[in-house]
Amino acid sequence: MKTAVSIPNELFDVAERLARRSRKSRSRLFSDALREYVARRSPDRITEAMDEALAEIGESNDPFVAAASRRRLEQSEW
């Protein structure tokens, strides 16, 4: 789909240089950037990424880690 958007000149210039260095079209660069932006803000994707990270790390039964985590959580404002 074609669309028109307005962006600051400085951002356009940076994007143009990045597109050339990456050997991508501007359209591809902007599509990739928007795709990443949306994915980072999608609640389902965030949960999925956290689940993947936890699966890679595995569970820790280290008492030091448990105590440090508990202290950090107690210091955090919910």
Residue pairs with C-beta under 8 A, 6 or more apart in sequence:
7 15
15 26
15 29
15 30
15 33
16 26
18 29
19 25
19 26
19 28
19 29
22 29
24 32
39 45
40 46
60 66
